[in-house]
Amino acid sequence: MDTNERLDDVLDALVGEYSDALSAGRQPAQAEYLARVPAAVRPGLERCLKMLDAGMASTPSAARPLVPGLRLDHYELVRELGRGGMALVWLATDTELKRPVALKVLRPGLALEKRHADRFEREAEAVARLSHANIVRIYGVGEAAGYHYLAMEYIAGPSLQTVLSALPTDRDPTAEDLARAAACPSLADGGRDYEHAVATLLAPVAEALVAAHAAGLVHRDIKPSNILVDAGGRPVLADFGLAKGSEDPALSLTGETLGTPHYMAPEQAYRTDFVVDHRADVYSFGVTLYEALSGRRPFHGETFLEVIEAIKTELPRSLKSVRPSCTRNATAVARRAMQRVPDERYADAQALLQDVRALADDRTSQALQDEGGPLRRLWTQPRFLTSGQVYEYKSERTFLGLPLVHIAGRRVPGQKRRVVKGWFAYGDIAFGFFTGGNIACGVIATGAISFGLLTWGALSIGALAAGGLAAGVYSAGGVSAGYLTFGGLAFGYGAIGGFARGYYAMGGNVEGVYQIGGGRQDQEAVDFFREHAPYVLQWWS
């Protein structure tokens, strides 16, 4: 699968492709479709395909093609706007009120399982409880000609995902770029820079979350594709199909965790010890803000499970380290919203809204005030060192292209070794100036296997090396090789050990051109070790 494909999109595409084949009179092979997804989600996909088969066989009226001019009650189809595995979206005309609507139509067959039809009713009920300019309006829900449909406000504009994909990638985008992509010239008014323009565009979405949460609803799927921008530049939060109240059971097409993996809060993705509440929306909003400002998602993976694993084991790079033009103010807001533990995020959407407005108005956010100065951040941000959690930390400050600090903590069983690079680097495989880990390479390095100028480790190679097996100009270890060596087994120009071999050698079982031990005490060896290892020579004497 392509890195940027989400499992939800893949499942949608496969179910849609299968349904289209059935509508065309073909009987596709289910096994070929199941082989295209991870084993973990095959049962859910197979259930959907079987429902499509049953729907086409038992409800022929639902197999009537959706074409322009077809009427579902008083809604007349105009043209298709988009399609997914579960539903198709059409532009339609409300013939009674003479207005355009977006008609979401459930694919035939899926309605045979009541929970999919329930999801349509659920979305209508959820949004009907809300009245906000930045939340898409629902006009009605019904069933006609064998189709379940949901009629909602038609937003004649792109999604935020489409807007972001239109921005330049060869340079930092500007407010003018965003205004042009969103078809909203006002975003570039007043000399705004890009960061202020993004915050201005997203602040109303945070307002919509305040309204939804006040009504007891958690959206649970905040992402750029669910934020639409109308012709006047008004952002509108859409797709409340996954929204739920505190007592509602979860619904899912695949039987898997709900939500889009890249934007999932940890408690949605893997943390069963936390209840999914309004703070999950705060987290997902933070991911959306992060992507809008940096041009990339904080977590990556080629499969659904790899994305979940990244959320579980990594700390996202700070905004400023990804895009240096981002301010510390925006970095602090995104970091607060995306805290792994819900209690460490904004307490509610209102607090989030206040800081997003602060970004838009170029005021200091509460998040930045709470973080304090560089010394306090240096103390608080790497706190996962002692937390016992799986994590990875990379400082936002860099020098010559490398972060000052890059640390990868413990891994979960089966997780791949992680390569870290930084001036101070610690991890499974570490490269840098000061390094530590299982394999460490640096000017000063310590690890099970270490390479560098000054090294310690079970296997250590360097100018000054100490370890079980050490090789270097000056080395000490169980087995040691180099110019001046100390160890149980020592080989070198000057060797000291239980078993010592060298030009100058001192030890128990010793052999050298000039040696101390084995019945000999050559003055040349005494002079050499008096110069290079006087304390050892004194102890030996």
N, C-alpha and C positions, 0 to 999 in steps of 0.2 A: 504493500500500500504506500502511496505517496505520503511524505512526512506531514503535509498540511491537511490530509484527509482525516476527518473525524469518523469514528465508528458509526455514530448516528447517521451521518451522511451516506456512508457506504451501505448500511442497512436500508435506508430510505431508497437509495438508487436501485438496489437489488430487488426490493419488493415492488417498486414502480416498474422496473423492467419486466419482471415476471407477470405483473398485472397487465401491462400493455401487450405482452405476447399472448396472453389468454384472450384479451379483447379482439386480437387479430385472428383468432381461430386456431392458434398453435398451442400445443401442450408441451411446454419446456420441461427439461429434466431437472427435478429438484436437487439431485445430488450435485450437479454442476454449480448451482447457486450456493449450496451449503459449503462446498469446498473453497469458496472465495472469502470466507470469514473465519475468525478464530474459533476454535472448538468450543470455547466457553459460551458463545452466543448462538451456536447452531440450533439448539432446541427451540429457542424463542423464534428464530427465523423460520424454522421448519413449521412451527405452529401457524405463523402468519401465512405461509405459502399454502398450507392445507386449507386454511379458512378462505383464501382466495379461490382455490379450486372448488370448494363447496359452495361458495357464493355464486360463482359463475354457473354452476350446475343446477342449483336449486332456486335461484332467484333471477330468471332470465330478464325480468323487467329492469333489473339494476345494471344489466349489461348494455343497455342502450348507450351509445357513445355520447359523451359530452361534446357538443358542437355549438358554435355560435347560433343563437336563435332559440335554443332549447330553453323551456321554462321550467323552473323548479318553484312551484307556487307562483308568487308574483315577482320572481326574480328572473330576468331574461339574460342568458349568457352572452357576453360580447367577445371576449378573447381570454386565452389562458395566460395567467401571470407567472405561474411557477408550479412545480410539482415535487412531491416527496413520496416516500414509501407509503405513508399513512393517508395522505390527502393530496388533493390538487386544489390550487387557488385560481379562481377565475375572476376577471372583472365582469360585473353584471350590472344591469339597470334595475332599480326598484321601480316597477311600472306604476305603483300606486303613488309614491312620493316623488317620482321623477328625479332620482339622484343615483349617482354611481355607488356601488358597494363592492367590497371584496368578498367573494363567496368561497369559503373553504369547504370542500366536498370530500367526505370520507370515501375511500376506495371501496367498491363493492366486495363483499366477502368478509372484510374486517368487521363489519357491523354485526356479523353472526356472533361474535364474542361481545357480550354486553358492555364490557369495560371500555372498549374503544368508542362506542357510541356515548358512553357515560362521560368520556373525556371531552367530547364536544359540549355536552350539557354543562359539564363542570366549568369549562372556560367561559361559557355564557353567563352562568351564575356568578362566577368570580368577578368578572369585569362589570356586570350589571350592578354590583354593590358599590362600584366606584364611580366617581364623577370628577375627572381631572383632565385638563387640557392636554396633558402629556401622556395620557393612557388611551390606547385605541378604544373606540366605542363599539359596543356590540349592539346590533339592531334586532337580532332574532336568531332562533335556532329551530330547525324543523326537519321534516322528512317528506320527500316527494319523488315520485318516479323511481322508488327503490334506493334513493340516495339520502344519506344524512348530510345536512349542510349547516353551516354557521355563517350568518351574514354579519359583516362588520364594516367599520369605517374604511373607506378606500383612501390610502395615503399615496398621492401622486408624487412619489419621490423615491430616492434610493435608500437602502439600508446603510447603517454606519459601516458595515463590512465592505459594501461596495465603495463607499466614500474613501475608506482607508486604503483599499486596493488601488485607487486611482492616484494616490499621492506619489511623488517621485521617490525612487529608491537609491539614486546615485548621489543624493545630497540630503541635508536636513530639510524637511518641508517647512513652508512658511504659512502664516495666517492666510495669505492670498491663495496659496495652493489649496488649503482646506476650504476656503470660501468658494473657490471655483468648483471643487469636487462635490461639495454639498449644495451647490447652486444657491448659496446664501451669502451675498456680498457683505451683509452687515457683520459677519464674523471677522472681517478685516478692518472694520471701522476703528477710528481712534488710535491708529498705530499699534494695534495689538500684535504681539508676537505669537508664534504657533502655540506655545503652552497656554497662554491666556485664551486663545481662540478655542482650543480643545475643552478647557474648563468651562468656558461660556456655553459651548454646545451641550456638554454633559450635565451641567448643573440642573436643568429642568428634569432630566431623567432621575437624578437623586431626589428631586421634589416628588416625582411620581412614586418613588419607593416609599417616601414618607407617608403618602396617602394610602398606598396599598397596605403597608404595615399597620397603620392606624385602624384599617378595616379588618385586621387579623389575617391578612393574606401574605404568604411568602411566595414569591415568583418562582424561584429555584432554577431559573434558566436564563439569567441575565448574560447577554453576549452581544457583540456588534450586529449580528444578523437579526436580532430581535429588537433593534432600535431603528426606527424608520425616520427619515427626514422629509417633511413635506415641502411643497413648493415655496413656502414662506420661511423655510429654515427652522421650523418647529420640530424638535425631536419627539417622537412618540414611542412609548414602550408597548410592544405587542407580544402576542403569543403567551397568554396566561394558561395554556393547556396543561402545564405542570404545576400551576399554582395550587396551594392547599392551605387549609386552616389547621389549627392545632389538633383537631380530632379526625382529620381526613386520612384515609389510607392512601398509599402511593399507587400510582398507575404507571405502567411502562409498556411500551410496544414490545420490547425484547425480553422483559423479565429481569433486566439488569438495572443497575443503579440509574436513577433518573438524572438528566442534565447532560450537558456537553462536556466531555472530560477536561478540555483545556481550561475551562472556566469554573470547574467544580471546586467548592470549598473542601478542605480535607475531610470534614465530617460527612460530606456527601460521597466522597471518593473512597474512603477507607476507614475513617475513625468512628467506630460504632459506639465508642464511649461518650460521644457528644450527640445531643439532640440537634436536628437540623431546624434552625429557627431563622429569624430575620437577619441574623448576622451572616448567614450563608449568602444572602443577596449583597450584603456589604462587601464580602470577599470577592464575589463575581464582578461587582462594579469596579473594584480595585484592579482586577485583572484586565477589564475592558479599558480602564484609564491607562494602565501600564502599556497595553498594546497600542493604544492611540498615540501615546507620547513617544514611545520607543521604536515603533515600527515592527515589533516582534512580540510573540507571546512569551511569558516567563518560563513555561514548561514545554518540553518537546518530547516527541516519541513517534515512532513509525506505526505503532499500534495503540489501541485503546489502553491495553494493560501497561505499555511502556510509559504512556502519559501519566497514568495513575501512580506508577512507580516513581516517576520524577516528582510528582506532588508530594509523595510520601517521604522521599529521601533527600530532596534538595531544597536549599533556600534560594529563592530567585535572586539573580544579580540585581543590584540596585539600578534604578533608572539612570542615574548619572554615570554609572560605569558602562551601561549599554549605549547611551546617547549623551555624551558629555555636555551638550547644550542644555540639557534639562537642569532645572534649578534644584537646590537642596530642598526647597519648599515642596515641589512636586514629588521629589523622591520620598520625602517624609510622609506625605499623604498616601501615596501608593503603598508604602511599606506598612503603615498603620492599618490600612484597609485589608491587606493581604497577610496579616499575621496568622500563623498556623493554628494557634489556640484562640477560639472565639472570644474569650474574656479579654484578650489583648488587642482586639480590633476596636473600631469605633463602637460605642455602646448601642447606637441606633443610627438609622438613616438620617435623622436630624443633625446629629453631630457630624456625619459624613458630609451632608449638604453644606454646613457652615464652612467646612474646610475647602470644599470644591469652589464655593463662592469666593473664599479668600484667595484661591489661586486665580480665579477669573479677574479679581479686582486688584491683584498684585499686593495683597496683604499677607502678613506672616500667618501661616496656619497654626492651629493649636498643636497639631502633630509635630511640627518643627520645634515649637516652643518646648514641648514635652521631651523631645530628644536631647535638647541641650547642645553643648559645643562638642568639638572633636574628641576631647579626652573622655567625656561622658559616653559618647557613641562607641569609642574604642572599648570601653568597659562593658557596656550593655549589649551591643549587637552580637558579639561572639559568645553569648551566654550559653549557647547550646553545647559548648565544650564540656560543661559539667552537668548537663541536663539528662544524659543517658539516652537522648533521642537520636534517631538516625538523621543526619543533616549534612549539608555542605554549605560553607560560607566563603564568599569572595568579597574583599573590601572594594569600595567604590573608588578609592584613591589608587592611582597607578603611577609607575615610573618607568620610562623607556618601554612602554607597552605592556608591562607586567603589573598585576595588582600587588599592592604592598603585602597583603595577607591573603592566602588561599588555603583553606582548611577543609578537609573531608573527614568527618567523624566516623563512627562505627557503621558497619554495613549490616543489612538484614541478610539472613542465610540465602545463598543463591545469587545475591546481587553481584554484578561485575565489579572488578577493581576499578577505582577511579584515579585518573591521572590529574594531578594538581600542579599548577605552575604559579610561582609568586616569589617575591623577595624573601618572604617567610612562608614556606610551604610545608604542609603536613598532610599526609594522606597515604593511600595504598602505594602509589608511585608518585614521588615528589621530585620536582625540579625547581631550582632557585638558588638563592644565596645561602640562607639558613634553611636547611631541609631536614625533615624527619619522616619516617614511615617504614613500611615493609621494604621498599626499595627507595633509597634516597640518593639524589645526585645534586651536589652543590658545593660551593666553596667551603662551607662548614656543614657536614652531613652526619646524621646519626640514623641508624636503622638496621633491620636484619641484614640487609645488603646495602652498603653505602660506598659512594664514590665521591671524591672531592679532594680538597686541599687538606682539610682537617676533618677526619672521619672517625666514627665509632660504629661498630656493628658486629654481628656474628661473622659476616664477610665484609671486610673493610679494605678499600683501596684508595690511597691518597698520599699526599706528601707527608702528612702526619696521621697515621692510622692506628686505631686500637680496636681489637675485636677478637672473636674466636679464631677467625682466619683473617690476618691483616697483611696487606702489602702496601709499601710506600717508602718514601725516603726515610722517615722515622716511623716505625711501626711496633705495635705491642699486641700480643694475642696468643691464644693457644698454639696456633700455627702462624708464624710471622716471617715475612720476607721483605727485604728492602735494604737501604743503605745502613741504617742503624736499627737493629731489631731486638725486641724483647719477647720471650714466649716460651712455652713448653717445648715447641719445636721452632728454632730460630735460624733463619738463613739470611745472610747479608754480608755487606762489606765489613760491618762490625756487628757480631751476633752475640746475644746474651740469652742463655736459656738452659733448660734441663738437657736438651739435645741441641747443640750449637755448632753451626758450620759457617765459616766465613774467613775472610782474609785476616781479620782480627776476631778472635772468638774467646768467650768466657762462659763457663758453665760446668755441668756435671759430665755428660758425655760430650766432649769437645774436640773439634778438629779445626785447625787453622794454620796459616803460615806463621802467625804469631798468636799465641794463646795463653790464657790463664786457666789452669785446670788440667786434669789428666796428667798430673805429675810435673807440669811445666808452669813457669811464670816468666814469660818473656818480657823484657823491659819495654820493647816496642809496643806490646799490647797494653802494658801498664800505662805508658804515655798516652796512647790513643784513648783508652777508656777514662783516664784522668781528665782529658780534655772534653770528651763527649758525654760521659756518664759518670761524673765524679761521685754522686751519691751511691750508685750501684757498686762502684769499685770499692768505696769505703765500707759498704755493708758486707761485700764479699770478703774483704780483708779481715 
